[in-house]
Amino acid sequence: MRTYKYLSIVFLIIGIVLSDCMCAVVAFQYSNMLWGIQYRMYSAPAGVAFFYAIPFLVGIIISAAISVIFYRKYIKRRKDNAAGRIA
């Protein structure tokens, strides 16, 4: 029963770490694009750096969904165990 709770927490932490990494990567790429536009004559706008967030967002959504699924299983098992259905 506790396994679902721990798995829920683990995937929640993975989502939080991914969001922090996403912020760092996008900020670095945005500043890199601004520097490149000013000094190296990049032709793409700086907003292109936000495309780096897409894979992180997918990972965050998936890890959050898995965390919710495991938490719901934990709650269901806890209710069943309290009702005496599971030995």
C-alpha positions in Angstrom: 0.0 0.0 0.0 2.8 2.4 0.8 4.4 1.6 -2.5 1.9 3.7 -4.4 2.3 6.6 -2.0 6.1 6.6 -2.5 5.8 6.2 -6.2 3.4 9.2 -6.3 5.9 11.3 -4.3 8.8 10.2 -6.6 7.0 11.2 -9.8 6.0 14.4 -8.2 9.6 15.2 -7.3 10.6 14.3 -10.9 8.1 16.8 -12.2 9.4 19.5 -10.0 13.0 18.8 -10.9 12.0 18.9 -14.6 10.3 22.2 -14.2 13.4 23.7 -12.6 15.7 22.3 -15.3 13.3 23.7 -17.9 13.5 27.1 -16.5 17.3 27.0 -16.4 17.6 25.7 -20.0 15.1 28.1 -21.5 16.7 31.1 -19.7 20.2 30.1 -20.9 19.0 29.5 -24.5 17.1 32.8 -24.5 20.1 34.8 -23.3 22.3 32.9 -25.8 19.9 33.8 -28.6 19.9 37.5 -27.6 23.7 37.5 -27.6 23.8 35.8 -30.9 21.3 38.2 -32.5 23.3 41.2 -31.3 26.9 40.0 -32.0 26.8 37.0 -34.4 23.9 38.1 -36.6 21.6 35.2 -35.9 18.5 35.5 -38.1 16.0 33.6 -35.8 14.1 35.6 -33.1 15.0 35.1 -29.5 11.5 33.5 -28.9 12.8 30.4 -30.6 14.5 29.5 -27.3 11.0 28.7 -25.9 10.8 25.7 -28.2 13.3 24.0 -25.8 10.5 24.0 -23.2 8.3 21.6 -25.2 10.1 18.3 -24.3 10.3 19.4 -20.6 6.6 20.2 -20.6 5.7 16.8 -22.0 7.8 15.2 -19.3 6.2 17.3 -16.6 2.7 16.5 -17.8 3.5 12.7 -18.0 5.1 12.6 -14.5 2.2 14.6 -13.0 -0.3 12.3 -14.5 1.5 9.2 -13.3 1.8 10.8 -9.8 -2.0 11.4 -9.7 -2.7 7.8 -10.9 -0.5 6.3 -8.1 -2.0 8.7 -5.5 -5.5 7.6 -6.5 -4.5 3.9 -6.2 -3.0 4.7 -2.8 -6.2 6.3 -1.6 -8.3 3.5 -3.0 -6.2 0.8 -1.3 -6.3 2.7 2.0 -10.1 2.9 1.9 -10.4 -0.8 1.0 -8.0 -1.7 3.7 -9.9 0.4 6.3 -13.2 -1.3 5.2 -11.6 -4.7 5.8 -11.8 -5.8 2.2 -8.1 -6.5 1.8 -6.4 -8.8 4.3 
